[in-house]
Amino acid sequence: MKKILILGLLALLTAPTLAFAANDVTFPQQSTITLDDGSSYTIDTSSTFDSFTVNATTITFTLSANSIVSLISVERKGFTVSGDDSYMTVTNECGNSQSILLITASASEPAPVIVTVTPSGSCTGLGSSNAGSNNNGGGGGGGGSSAPATPATPATPATPTESPATPATPATPSANSVNDPSNVTALLTNLGLTRDSAKESQSSDKVTADLKEFKVTASAEQKTAMANFVTYGVSIATKKIGLGERGALLRDYFNTVGKANVSWSDIERMTTGQKVLGRNLANEQAQVPKVLAAFEKVVGHAPNFKNAKEDLAWNTMMYRIRFTRDLTKEKQGIGSFQKAFNRIPTSPLDWSVVRALGYALK
C-alpha cells in the first residue's frame, strides 16, 4: 500500500501530481501516519519539506534547502535513513518513552533530495546519536586519535646499581584541541581519518565560490586549509557536525568576520556555543540593525550585555554560533521562532535566532 501525501494535512490530498515549491508541506498540528505493520509515527509541527510518501514499510521525504523532518515513535522504533547527502544532518534520539528522528537540510542544499526512512525494531541506548552520509568518519562517533600505548618498561640490567626510569606515557590528544588544516597529513592522523581527494576537490570548488560570493580574497594556501576544514574538520566537535554543516559554518564566518586568515580556534568556538574572539567591528556595525530587530522581536527589548544569556544570544545571532545538538531544545527554538515571526526559519540569521532561543536563552 502506497499513500502519496503532499501539503501535510490529510484533508488537503486533492492533487498529488501537482508540483509545489520547496518546503510547501507544513504541519499546523501534529499528524499521525501508519505503516502496514500497524506501527504509527507522529510528524511534529516543526517539520517542513517538499512532499512525502507513506509506503508499506518505509516513508520517503523530498527535502530541499532548510527542510526539516521531525518524526516521533511512541513505540521507540529505531530509524534507518538512506539517500541523505553531505548537506544534511541526521540525528536519532532514543528516550525512555519515545524515539525521535530529526533530519535537517542546510541552507546550502543545492537541489531537492529524496530520503527514505525505514523504521524497525527498537531504538537502543538513551540519548542522541548522529547518523547519515554527512558525518564523515563514522556517523558522528568519537573523534580524535586514540591514546598511544604506554611504552614498555625497559628490563633492569644485570649489574647497574639502579634501574632505568620507566618512559613516560605519551599524552592523549585533548578533546578540545584544534588542528591546523593546512597540514592535511597531521590533520588526518590527529582526527583518525583517511584522505578523500575527491571530497577535497569538491570542497575546494565550494570554498572558491563562497569566497567570491562574500568578496573575501584568500591565498592558495588559505584556500587549501579551508577546503581541508570543510572536508575533515579541525577538531572532534567540527568532525562530528558533517561536511555540509562545516561548509555552512565557514560561509557564516565569511559573512560575519569577513577574513581569509581564519581563526580555527574561533571556528571551534562557533561550533561549541562560545563567543568568538577575533571580531570584525565593521561587519558587526553593518549587521546591527537586522540583528537588533530580530533580538527585540523574540526577547522584547534590546540586549542587556550584563546578562550572560542575553549576551550569548546576541553573539549567537551576530556570529551564527552553534551548540552541541539537543533535539528538545531545537524543537523549542523552532516553535518559538514560528510563534514570533509567523513563518518557518529560512536564512542563516533565522537559524541563528532559533539557536539563540533554543540554547542561549534557556
FIMI-679257 format. One record per atom (N, C-alpha, C): residue in one letter; atom name; x, y, z. Coordinates in steps of 0.2 Angstrom, whole numbers. Example, Ala and Ser with C-alpha at 12.3 -4.5 7.8 and 13.67 -1.06 7.14 Angstrom:
<rs>
A:N:66:-28:39;
A:CA:62:-22:39;
A:C:66:-16:39;
S:N:64:-11:35;
S:CA:68:-5:36;
S:C:64:0:39;
</rs>
This chain:
<rs>
M:N:4:-6:0;
M:CA:0:0:0;
M:C:4:6:0;
K:N:3:11:-5;
K:CA:7:17:-5;
K:C:2:23:-5;
K:N:4:28:0;
K:CA:0:34:0;
K:C:4:40:-1;
I:N:3:44:-6;
I:CA:7:50:-8;
I:C:4:56:-4;
L:N:8:59:0;
L:CA:5:64:4;
L:C:8:71:3;
I:N:5:76:0;
I:CA:8:82:-1;
I:C:3:87:2;
L:N:7:92:5;
L:CA:4:98:8;
L:C:2:96:15;
G:N:5:91:18;
G:CA:5:90:25;
G:C:-2:87:28;
L:N:-7:90:28;
L:CA:-13:88:31;
L:C:-17:83:27;
L:N:-20:78:29;
L:CA:-23:73:25;
L:C:-29:76:22;
A:N:-32:81:24;
A:CA:-38:84:21;
A:C:-36:87:15;
L:N:-30:89:14;
L:CA:-28:93:8;
L:C:-26:88:2;
L:N:-27:82:3;
L:CA:-24:77:-3;
L:C:-29:77:-9;
T:N:-28:83:-13;
T:CA:-33:83:-18;
T:C:-29:83:-25;
A:N:-23:84:-25;
A:CA:-19:84:-32;
A:C:-12:82:-31;
P:N:-11:75:-29;
P:CA:-4:73:-28;
P:C:1:73:-33;
T:N:-1:75:-39;
T:CA:3:75:-45;
T:C:6:82:-46;
L:N:3:87:-43;
L:CA:5:94:-44;
L:C:12:95:-41;
A:N:15:100:-44;
A:CA:22:102:-42;
A:C:21:108:-37;
F:N:24:108:-31;
F:CA:24:113:-27;
F:C:31:116:-25;
A:N:31:122:-22;
A:CA:38:125:-21;
A:C:41:121:-15;
A:N:47:123:-14;
A:CA:51:120:-9;
A:C:48:121:-2;
N:N:48:116:2;
N:CA:45:117:9;
N:C:38:119:10;
D:N:34:117:5;
D:CA:27:119:5;
D:C:23:115:10;
V:N:26:109:12;
V:CA:22:105:17;
V:C:24:107:24;
T:N:19:109:27;
T:CA:20:111:34;
T:C:14:108:38;
F:N:15:108:45;
F:CA:10:105:49;
F:C:8:109:55;
P:N:2:113:54;
P:CA:0:117:60;
P:C:-1:113:66;
Q:N:-3:107:65;
Q:CA:-4:102:71;
Q:C:0:96:70;
Q:N:1:92:75;
Q:CA:5:85:74;
Q:C:0:81:70;
S:N:3:77:65;
S:CA:0:72:61;
S:C:2:65:62;
T:N:-2:60:62;
T:CA:0:53:63;
T:C:-1:49:56;
I:N:4:45:55;
I:CA:4:41:49;
I:C:5:34:52;
T:N:3:29:48;
T:CA:3:22:50;
T:C:6:18:44;
L:N:10:13:45;
L:CA:13:9:41;
L:C:9:2:41;
D:N:10:-2:36;
D:CA:6:-8:35;
D:C:7:-13:41;
D:N:12:-13:45;
D:CA:13:-17:51;
D:C:9:-14:57;
G:N:6:-9:56;
G:CA:2:-6:61;
G:C:5:-1:66;
S:N:12:0:64;
S:CA:16:5:68;
S:C:14:12:66;
S:N:13:16:71;
S:CA:11:23:70;
S:C:17:28:71;
Y:N:17:34:68;
Y:CA:23:39:69;
Y:C:20:46:68;
T:N:22:50:72;
T:CA:19:57:73;
T:C:24:62:69;
I:N:22:66:64;
I:CA:26:71:61;
I:C:25:77:65;
D:N:30:80:68;
D:CA:29:86:73;
D:C:28:92:69;
T:N:26:97:72;
T:CA:24:103:69;
T:C:30:107:67;
S:N:36:106:69;
S:CA:42:109:67;
S:C:44:107:60;
S:N:41:101:57;
S:CA:43:99:51;
S:C:41:103:45;
T:N:45:103:40;
T:CA:43:107:33;
T:C:47:104:28;
F:N:44:102:22;
F:CA:48:99:17;
F:C:44:99:11;
D:N:46:96:5;
D:CA:43:97:-1;
D:C:37:92:-2;
S:N:38:86:0;
S:CA:32:81:-1;
S:C:35:75:3;
F:N:30:70:4;
F:CA:32:64:7;
F:C:27:58:5;
T:N:30:52:5;
T:CA:26:46:3;
T:C:26:41:8;
V:N:20:38:10;
V:CA:20:33:15;
V:C:19:26:11;
N:N:24:22:12;
N:CA:24:16:8;
N:C:22:10:13;
A:N:23:4:11;
A:CA:21:-2:16;
A:C:25:-2:22;
T:N:32:-1:21;
T:CA:36:-2:27;
T:C:41:4:28;
T:N:41:9:23;
T:CA:45:15:23;
T:C:42:21:22;
I:N:45:27:24;
I:CA:42:33:22;
I:C:48:37:18;
T:N:46:40:13;
T:CA:51:44:9;
T:C:49:51:9;
F:N:54:56:10;
F:CA:53:63:10;
F:C:57:66:5;
T:N:54:71:1;
T:CA:58:75:-3;
T:C:60:82:0;
L:N:67:83:1;
L:CA:69:88:5;
L:C:73:93:1;
S:N:72:100:2;
S:CA:76:105:-1;
S:C:80:109:5;
A:N:83:114:3;
A:CA:87:118:7;
A:C:82:121:13;
N:N:84:120:19;
N:CA:81:122:25;
N:C:75:117:27;
S:N:74:111:24;
S:CA:69:107:26;
S:C:71:104:33;
I:N:65:102:36;
I:CA:66:99:42;
I:C:61:93:43;
V:N:63:87:45;
V:CA:59:81:46;
V:C:60:80:54;
S:N:54:80:58;
S:CA:54:78:65;
S:C:49:72:65;
L:N:51:66:66;
L:CA:47:60:66;
L:C:48:57:73;
I:N:42:56:76;
I:CA:42:53:83;
I:C:38:46:83;
S:N:41:42:87;
S:CA:38:35:88;
S:C:37:34:95;
V:N:31:33:98;
V:CA:30:32:105;
V:C:31:24:106;
E:N:32:20:101;
E:CA:34:13:101;
E:C:42:12:102;
R:N:45:18:102;
R:CA:53:18:102;
R:C:56:14:97;
K:N:54:15:90;
K:CA:56:12:85;
K:C:63:15:83;
G:N:68:10:80;
G:CA:74:13:78;
G:C:73:15:70;
F:N:77:20:68;
F:CA:76:23:62;
F:C:83:22:58;
T:N:82:20:51;
T:CA:87:20:47;
T:C:86:25:41;
V:N:91:29:39;
V:CA:90:34:34;
V:C:94:33:28;
S:N:92:33:22;
S:CA:96:32:16;
S:C:94:37:11;
G:N:99:39:7;
G:CA:98:45:2;
G:C:100:52:4;
D:N:102:52:11;
D:CA:104:59:13;
D:C:111:61:10;
D:N:112:67:10;
D:CA:118:69:7;
D:C:122:73:12;
S:N:128:76:10;
S:CA:133:79:14;
S:C:130:86:17;
Y:N:124:88:14;
Y:CA:121:95:16;
Y:C:116:94:22;
M:N:115:87:24;
M:CA:110:86:29;
M:C:113:83:35;
T:N:110:84:41;
T:CA:111:82:47;
T:C:106:77:50;
V:N:108:71:51;
V:CA:103:66:54;
V:C:104:64:61;
T:N:99:65:65;
T:CA:100:63:72;
T:C:95:59:75;
N:N:97:53:78;
N:CA:92:49:82;
N:C:92:50:89;
E:N:86:51:92;
E:CA:86:52:99;
E:C:82:46:102;
C:N:85:42:107;
C:CA:81:37:110;
C:C:80:38:117;
G:N:73:39:119;
G:CA:71:41:125;
G:C:68:35:129;
N:N:66:37:135;
N:CA:63:31:139;
N:C:56:30:137;
S:N:52:35:134;
S:CA:45:34:131;
S:C:44:35:124;
Q:N:49:37:120;
Q:CA:49:38:113;
Q:C:55:39:110;
S:N:55:38:103;
S:CA:61:39:99;
S:C:60:45:94;
I:N:65:49:93;
I:CA:64:54:88;
I:C:69:54:83;
L:N:67:55:77;
L:CA:72:56:71;
L:C:71:63:69;
L:N:77:66:68;
L:CA:77:73:66;
L:C:82:74:60;
I:N:79:76:54;
I:CA:83:77:48;
I:C:83:84:46;
T:N:88:88:46;
T:CA:88:95:44;
T:C:93:95:38;
A:N:90:99:33;
A:CA:94:101:27;
A:C:97:108:27;
S:N:103:109:26;
S:CA:106:116:27;
S:C:104:120:22;
A:N:105:127:23;
A:CA:103:132:18;
A:C:107:131:11;
S:N:112:127:11;
S:CA:117:126:6;
S:C:114:120:1;
E:N:109:117:3;
E:CA:107:111:-1;
E:C:105:113:-8;
P:N:109:111:-13;
P:CA:108:113:-20;
P:C:102:111:-23;
A:N:99:105:-22;
A:CA:94:103:-26;
A:C:89:98:-21;
P:N:83:97:-23;
P:CA:79:93:-19;
P:C:82:86:-19;
V:N:81:82:-13;
V:CA:84:76:-12;
V:C:79:71:-9;
I:N:78:65:-12;
I:CA:73:60:-9;
I:C:77:56:-4;
V:N:74:56:2;
V:CA:77:52:8;
V:C:72:47:10;
T:N:74:41:11;
T:CA:70:36:13;
T:C:71:34:21;
V:N:66:34:25;
V:CA:66:32:32;
V:C:63:25:33;
T:N:67:21:36;
T:CA:65:14:37;
T:C:64:13:45;
P:N:58:12:48;
P:CA:58:11:55;
P:C:59:3:56;
S:N:62:1:61;
S:CA:62:-6:63;
S:C:64:-7:70;
G:N:62:-13:73;
G:CA:65:-14:79;
G:C:64:-9:85;
S:N:68:-9:89;
S:CA:68:-4:95;
S:C:74:0:95;
C:N:74:7:97;
C:CA:80:11:97;
C:C:84:8:103;
T:N:90:9:103;
T:CA:95:7:108;
T:C:99:12:111;
G:N:100:12:117;
G:CA:104:17:121;
G:C:100:23:122;
L:N:100:26:127;
L:CA:97:33:129;
L:C:101:38:127;
G:N:98:43:124;
G:CA:102:49:121;
G:C:102:50:114;
S:N:106:55:111;
S:CA:106:56:104;
S:C:112:54:101;
S:N:112:52:94;
S:CA:117:50:90;
S:C:116:52:83;
N:N:122:54:80;
N:CA:121:57:73;
N:C:122:51:69;
A:N:119:51:63;
A:CA:120:46:58;
A:C:119:49:51;
G:N:121:45:46;
G:CA:120:48:39;
G:C:126:49:36;
S:N:126:50:29;
S:CA:132:51:25;
S:C:135:58:26;
N:N:132:63:30;
N:CA:135:69:31;
N:C:140:69:36;
N:N:140:63:40;
N:CA:145:63:46;
N:C:151:59:43;
N:N:156:62:41;
N:CA:162:58:38;
N:C:166:55:44;
G:N:168:49:43;
G:CA:172:46:48;
G:C:169:42:53;
G:N:162:40:51;
G:CA:159:36:56;
G:C:153:38:60;
G:N:148:41:56;
G:CA:142:43:59;
G:C:142:46:66;
G:N:146:51:66;
G:CA:146:56:72;
G:C:149:53:79;
G:N:153:47:78;
G:CA:156:44:84;
G:C:161:48:87;
G:N:165:45:91;
G:CA:170:49:95;
G:C:176:51:90;
G:N:179:57:91;
G:CA:184:59:86;
G:C:191:59:90;
G:N:196:62:86;
G:CA:202:62:88;
G:C:206:55:88;
S:N:212:55:88;
S:CA:216:49:88;
S:C:216:46:94;
S:N:216:39:95;
S:CA:216:36:101;
S:C:223:37:105;
A:N:223:36:111;
A:CA:229:37:115;
A:C:234:32:114;
P:N:240:35:112;
P:CA:246:30:111;
P:C:247:25:117;
A:N:249:19:115;
A:CA:250:14:120;
A:C:256:16:125;
T:N:256:15:131;
T:CA:262:16:136;
T:C:267:12:134;
P:N:273:15:132;
P:CA:279:11:130;
P:C:281:6:136;
A:N:283:0:134;
A:CA:285:-5:139;
A:C:291:-2:144;
T:N:291:-4:150;
T:CA:297:-3:154;
T:C:303:-7:152;
P:N:308:-4:151;
P:CA:314:-7:149;
P:C:316:-12:155;
A:N:319:-18:153;
A:CA:321:-23:158;
A:C:327:-20:162;
T:N:327:-22:168;
T:CA:333:-20:173;
T:C:339:-23:171;
P:N:345:-20:169;
P:CA:351:-23:168;
P:C:354:-27:174;
A:N:358:-32:172;
A:CA:360:-36:177;
A:C:365:-33:182;
T:N:369:-28:180;
T:CA:374:-26:185;
T:C:373:-19:188;
P:N:370:-14:184;
P:CA:370:-7:186;
P:C:366:-7:193;
T:N:368:-2:197;
T:CA:366:-1:204;
T:C:358:2:204;
E:N:356:5:198;
E:CA:349:7:199;
E:C:346:6:192;
S:N:340:5:192;
S:CA:336:3:185;
S:C:334:9:182;
P:N:334:9:175;
P:CA:332:15:171;
P:C:325:17:173;
A:N:324:23:172;
A:CA:317:25:173;
A:C:312:23:168;
T:N:306:22:170;
T:CA:301:20:165;
T:C:299:26:161;
P:N:299:25:154;
P:CA:297:30:150;
P:C:290:33:151;
A:N:289:40:151;
A:CA:283:42:152;
A:C:278:40:147;
T:N:271:40:149;
T:CA:266:38:144;
T:C:265:44:140;
P:N:265:44:133;
P:CA:263:49:129;
P:C:256:52:130;
A:N:256:59:129;
A:CA:250:62:131;
A:C:244:60:126;
T:N:238:60:129;
T:CA:232:59:125;
T:C:230:65:122;
P:N:229:66:115;
P:CA:226:72:112;
P:C:220:75:116;
S:N:220:81:117;
S:CA:215:84:121;
S:C:208:84:117;
A:N:203:83:120;
A:CA:196:83:116;
A:C:195:90:114;
N:N:198:95:116;
N:CA:197:102:114;
N:C:202:105:109;
S:N:207:100:108;
S:CA:212:103:103;
S:C:210:105:96;
V:N:213:110:94;
V:CA:211:112:87;
V:C:217:111:82;
N:N:216:108:77;
N:CA:222:106:72;
N:C:222:111:67;
D:N:228:112:64;
D:CA:230:116:58;
D:C:228:113:52;
P:N:223:115:48;
P:CA:220:111:42;
P:C:225:112:36;
S:N:230:117:37;
S:CA:235:117:31;
S:C:239:111:31;
N:N:240:107:36;
N:CA:244:101:36;
N:C:240:95:36;
V:N:238:93:30;
V:CA:232:88:29;
V:C:235:81:32;
T:N:241:80:32;
T:CA:244:73:34;
T:C:243:73:42;
A:N:245:78:45;
A:CA:244:79:53;
A:C:237:79:55;
L:N:233:83:51;
L:CA:226:83:52;
L:C:222:77:52;
L:N:224:73:47;
L:CA:220:66:46;
L:C:223:61:52;
T:N:229:62:54;
T:CA:232:57:59;
T:C:228:59:66;
N:N:228:65:67;
N:CA:225:68:74;
N:C:217:66:74;
L:N:214:67:68;
L:CA:207:65:68;
L:C:205:58:67;
G:N:210:54:65;
G:CA:209:47:64;
G:C:205:46:58;
L:N:206:50:53;
L:CA:203:49:46;
L:C:208:47:41;
T:N:205:45:35;
T:CA:209:43:29;
T:C:207:49:24;
R:N:212:50:19;
R:CA:211:55:15;
R:C:206:53:9;
D:N:202:59:7;
D:CA:197:58:2;
D:C:198:64:-3;
S:N:203:63:-8;
S:CA:204:68:-13;
S:C:199:71:-17;
A:N:194:66:-18;
A:CA:188:68:-22;
A:C:184:73:-18;
K:N:183:72:-12;
K:CA:179:77:-7;
K:C:183:83:-6;
E:N:190:83:-6;
E:CA:194:89:-5;
E:C:193:93:-11;
S:N:193:90:-17;
S:CA:192:94:-23;
S:C:185:97:-23;
Q:N:180:94:-21;
Q:CA:173:97:-21;
Q:C:172:102:-16;
S:N:176:101:-10;
S:CA:176:106:-5;
S:C:179:113:-8;
S:N:185:112:-11;
S:CA:189:117:-14;
S:C:185:121:-19;
D:N:181:118:-23;
D:CA:176:122:-28;
D:C:171:126:-24;
K:N:168:123:-19;
K:CA:163:126:-15;
K:C:166:132:-11;
V:N:172:131:-8;
V:CA:175:137:-5;
V:C:177:143:-9;
T:N:179:141:-15;
T:CA:181:146:-20;
T:C:175:150:-22;
A:N:169:147:-23;
A:CA:163:150:-24;
A:C:160:155:-19;
D:N:161:152:-12;
D:CA:159:156:-7;
D:C:163:162:-5;
L:N:170:161:-6;
L:CA:174:167:-6;
L:C:172:172:-11;
K:N:171:170:-17;
K:CA:168:175:-22;
K:C:162:179:-20;
E:N:157:175:-17;
E:CA:151:177:-15;
E:C:151:183:-10;
F:N:156:181:-5;
F:CA:156:186:1;
F:C:162:191:0;
K:N:165:191:-6;
K:CA:170:196:-8;
K:C:176:195:-3;
V:N:178:189:-1;
V:CA:184:188:3;
V:C:190:186:-1;
T:N:196:189:-1;
T:CA:201:187:-5;
T:C:206:183:-1;
A:N:208:177:-4;
A:CA:212:172:0;
A:C:217:169:-4;
S:N:223:168:-1;
S:CA:229:165:-5;
S:C:227:157:-6;
A:N:231:154:-10;
A:CA:231:147:-12;
A:C:231:143:-6;
E:N:236:145:-1;
E:CA:237:141:5;
E:C:231:141:9;
Q:N:228:147:10;
Q:CA:222:148:14;
Q:C:216:144:11;
K:N:215:144:4;
K:CA:210:140:1;
K:C:211:133:3;
T:N:217:131:2;
T:CA:218:124:4;
T:C:216:122:11;
A:N:218:126:16;
A:CA:216:125:23;
A:C:209:125:24;
M:N:205:130:20;
M:CA:198:130:21;
M:C:195:124:18;
A:N:197:121:12;
A:CA:195:115:9;
A:C:196:109:14;
N:N:202:109:17;
N:CA:203:103:21;
N:C:198:104:27;
F:N:197:110:30;
F:CA:192:110:35;
F:C:185:108:34;
V:N:183:110:28;
V:CA:176:108:26;
V:C:176:100:25;
T:N:181:97:22;
T:CA:181:90:21;
T:C:182:86:27;
Y:N:186:88:32;
Y:CA:188:84:38;
Y:C:186:87:44;
G:N:186:94:45;
G:CA:185:97:52;
G:C:192:99:54;
V:N:193:102:60;
V:CA:199:103:63;
V:C:199:101:71;
S:N:194:98:73;
S:CA:193:95:80;
S:C:188:90:80;
I:N:187:87:86;
I:CA:182:82:87;
I:C:175:85:86;
A:N:174:91:89;
A:CA:167:94:88;
A:C:166:96:81;
T:N:171:98:77;
T:CA:169:100:70;
T:C:169:94:65;
K:N:172:89:67;
K:CA:172:82:64;
K:C:165:80:64;
K:N:162:80:70;
K:CA:155:77:71;
K:C:150:80:67;
I:N:150:87:66;
I:CA:144:90:63;
I:C:143:89:55;
G:N:148:86:52;
G:CA:147:84:45;
G:C:149:89:40;
L:N:151:87:34;
L:CA:154:91:29;
L:C:149:97:27;
G:N:143:96:26;
G:CA:138:101:24;
G:C:138:107:29;
E:N:137:105:36;
E:CA:137:110:41;
E:C:144:114:42;
R:N:149:110:41;
R:CA:156:114:41;
R:C:156:119:35;
G:N:153:117:29;
G:CA:153:122:24;
G:C:149:128:26;
A:N:143:127:29;
A:CA:139:132:31;
A:C:142:136:36;
L:N:146:133:41;
L:CA:149:137:46;
L:C:155:142:43;
L:N:158:139:38;
L:CA:163:143:35;
L:C:160:149:31;
R:N:154:148:28;
R:CA:151:153:25;
R:C:149:159:30;
D:N:146:156:36;
D:CA:144:161:41;
D:C:150:165:43;
Y:N:156:162:44;
Y:CA:162:165:46;
Y:C:164:171:40;
F:N:164:169:34;
F:CA:165:174:29;
F:C:160:180:29;
N:N:154:178:31;
N:CA:149:183:31;
N:C:149:188:37;
T:N:151:185:43;
T:CA:151:189:49;
T:C:158:192:51;
V:N:163:188:50;
V:CA:170:190:51;
V:C:174:193:45;
G:N:172:190:39;
G:CA:175:193:33;
G:C:182:192:32;
K:N:186:187:35;
K:CA:193:187:34;
K:C:195:180:31;
A:N:200:181:27;
A:CA:203:174:24;
A:C:208:171:29;
N:N:211:175:33;
N:CA:215:172:38;
N:C:211:169:44;
V:N:208:163:43;
V:CA:203:161:48;
V:C:206:159:54;
S:N:203:161:60;
S:CA:205:159:66;
S:C:201:152:68;
W:N:205:147:67;
W:CA:202:140:68;
W:C:200:139:75;
S:N:203:142:80;
S:CA:200:142:87;
S:C:194:145:87;
D:N:192:151:84;
D:CA:186:154:84;
D:C:181:149:80;
I:N:183:146:75;
I:CA:178:141:72;
I:C:176:136:77;
E:N:181:133:81;
E:CA:179:129:86;
E:C:174:132:91;
R:N:175:138:93;
R:CA:171:141:97;
R:C:164:142:94;
M:N:163:144:88;
M:CA:157:144:84;
M:C:153:138:84;
T:N:157:132:84;
T:CA:154:126:84;
T:C:151:123:91;
T:N:155:126:96;
T:CA:153:123:103;
T:C:150:128:108;
G:N:146:133:105;
G:CA:142:138:109;
G:C:146:143:113;
Q:N:152:145:110;
Q:CA:156:150:113;
Q:C:157:157:109;
K:N:158:162:112;
K:CA:159:168:108;
K:C:165:168:105;
V:N:165:171:99;
V:CA:172:172:95;
V:C:176:177:98;
L:N:183:177:97;
L:CA:187:182:100;
L:C:190:186:95;
G:N:190:184:88;
G:CA:193:188:83;
G:C:187:192:79;
R:N:184:197:82;
R:CA:178:200:80;
R:C:180:205:74;
N:N:175:207:70;
N:CA:176:212:65;
N:C:171:217:66;
L:N:173:223:69;
L:CA:168:228:72;
L:C:164:231:66;
A:N:168:232:60;
A:CA:164:235:54;
A:C:159:231:52;
N:N:160:224:51;
N:CA:155:219:49;
N:C:149:219:55;
E:N:151:220:61;
E:CA:146:220:66;
E:C:141:226:65;
Q:N:144:232:64;
Q:CA:140:238:63;
Q:C:135:237:58;
A:N:137:234:52;
A:CA:133:233:46;
A:C:127:228:48;
Q:N:128:224:52;
Q:CA:123:219:54;
Q:C:118:221:60;
V:N:120:226:64;
V:CA:117:228:70;
V:C:109:229:68;
P:N:107:233:63;
P:CA:100:234:63;
P:C:96:228:62;
K:N:98:223:58;
K:CA:94:217:57;
K:C:94:212:63;
V:N:100:212:66;
V:CA:101:208:72;
V:C:97:211:78;
L:N:97:217:78;
L:CA:94:220:84;
L:C:86:220:83;
A:N:84:220:77;
A:CA:77:219:76;
A:C:75:212:77;
A:N:79:207:75;
A:CA:77:200:77;
A:C:77:199:85;
F:N:82:202:88;
F:CA:83:201:95;
F:C:77:204:99;
E:N:75:210:97;
E:CA:70:213:100;
E:C:63:210:99;
K:N:62:207:93;
K:CA:56:203:91;
K:C:55:197:96;
V:N:61:193:97;
V:CA:60:187:101;
V:C:61:188:109;
V:N:64:193:111;
V:CA:66:194:118;
V:C:61:200:121;
G:N:60:205:117;
G:CA:55:210:119;
G:C:59:217:121;
H:N:65:217:120;
H:CA:69:223:122;
H:C:76:222:119;
A:N:80:227:119;
A:CA:87:227:117;
A:C:91:223:122;
P:N:97:220:119;
P:CA:100:216:124;
P:C:104:219:130;
N:N:103:216:135;
N:CA:107:218:141;
N:C:113:214:142;
F:N:119:217:140;
F:CA:125:213:139;
F:C:128:211:146;
K:N:125:214:151;
K:CA:127:211:158;
K:C:124:205:160;
N:N:119:203:156;
N:CA:115:197:157;
N:C:118:192:152;
A:N:121:186:156;
A:CA:125:182:152;
A:C:121:178:146;
K:N:115:177:148;
K:CA:111:173:142;
K:C:110:178:137;
E:N:108:184:138;
E:CA:106:189:133;
E:C:113:190:129;
D:N:118:191:132;
D:CA:125:192:129;
D:C:126:187:124;
L:N:126:180:126;
L:CA:127:175:122;
L:C:122:174:116;
A:N:116:176:118;
A:CA:110:176:112;
A:C:112:181:107;
W:N:114:187:109;
W:CA:116:192:104;
W:C:122:190:100;
N:N:127:187:103;
N:CA:133:184:99;
N:C:131:178:95;
T:N:126:174:97;
T:CA:124:169:93;
T:C:121:171:87;
M:N:117:176:87;
M:CA:114:179:81;
M:C:119:183:77;
M:N:124:186:80;
M:CA:128:190:76;
M:C:134:186:73;
Y:N:136:181:76;
Y:CA:141:177:73;
Y:C:139:170:72;
R:N:133:168:72;
R:CA:130:162:70;
R:C:133:156:74;
I:N:133:157:80;
I:CA:136:152:84;
I:C:132:145:85;
R:N:135:139:85;
R:CA:132:133:85;
R:C:132:130:92;
F:N:129:125:94;
F:CA:129:122:100;
F:C:129:114:100;
T:N:131:111:105;
T:CA:131:103:105;
T:C:123:102:104;
R:N:121:98:99;
R:CA:114:97:97;
R:C:110:94:103;
D:N:104:96:104;
D:CA:99:94:108;
D:C:93:94:105;
L:N:90:89:103;
L:CA:83:89:99;
L:C:78:93:102;
T:N:77:92:109;
T:CA:72:95:113;
T:C:73:103:112;
K:N:79:105:113;
K:CA:80:112:113;
K:C:79:115:106;
E:N:81:111:101;
E:CA:80:114:94;
E:C:73:114:92;
K:N:69:109:94;
K:CA:61:110:93;
K:C:58:115:97;
Q:N:60:117:103;
Q:CA:58:123:106;
Q:C:60:129:103;
G:N:66:129:100;
G:CA:68:135:97;
G:C:64:137:91;
I:N:63:131:87;
I:CA:59:132:81;
I:C:52:134:82;
G:N:49:131:87;
G:CA:42:133:89;
G:C:42:140:91;
S:N:47:142:95;
S:CA:47:149:97;
S:C:48:154:92;
F:N:52:152:87;
F:CA:53:156:81;
F:C:47:157:77;
Q:N:43:151:76;
Q:CA:37:152:72;
Q:C:32:156:75;
K:N:31:156:82;
K:CA:26:160:85;
K:C:28:167:85;
A:N:35:169:85;
A:CA:37:176:85;
A:C:36:179:78;
F:N:38:175:73;
F:CA:38:178:66;
F:C:33:175:61;
N:N:29:170:64;
N:CA:23:168:60;
N:C:25:165:53;
R:N:31:162:53;
R:CA:34:158:47;
R:C:39:153:50;
I:N:42:149:45;
I:CA:47:145:47;
I:C:54:148:46;
P:N:59:146:49;
P:CA:66:149:48;
P:C:69:147:41;
T:N:72:152:38;
T:CA:75:150:31;
T:C:82:153:30;
S:N:83:159:33;
S:CA:90:161:31;
S:C:95:159:37;
P:N:102:160:36;
P:CA:106:159:41;
P:C:105:163:47;
L:N:103:169:47;
L:CA:101:173:53;
L:C:95:170:56;
D:N:90:168:52;
D:CA:84:165:56;
D:C:86:159:60;
W:N:91:154:57;
W:CA:93:149:61;
W:C:97:150:67;
S:N:101:156:66;
S:CA:104:158:72;
S:C:100:161:78;
V:N:94:163:76;
V:CA:89:165:81;
V:C:86:159:84;
V:N:85:154:80;
V:CA:82:148:83;
V:C:87:145:88;
R:N:93:145:86;
R:CA:98:143:91;
R:C:99:147:97;
A:N:98:154:96;
A:CA:98:158:102;
A:C:92:157:107;
L:N:86:155:104;
L:CA:80:154:108;
L:C:81:147:111;
G:N:83:142:107;
G:CA:83:135:110;
G:C:89:134:115;
Y:N:95:137:114;
Y:CA:100:136:118;
Y:C:102:142:123;
A:N:104:147:120;
A:CA:107:153:124;
A:C:102:156:129;
L:N:96:156:127;
L:CA:91:160:132;
L:C:88:155:137;
K:N:89:148:136;
K:CA:86:143:141;
K:C:90:143:147;
</rs>
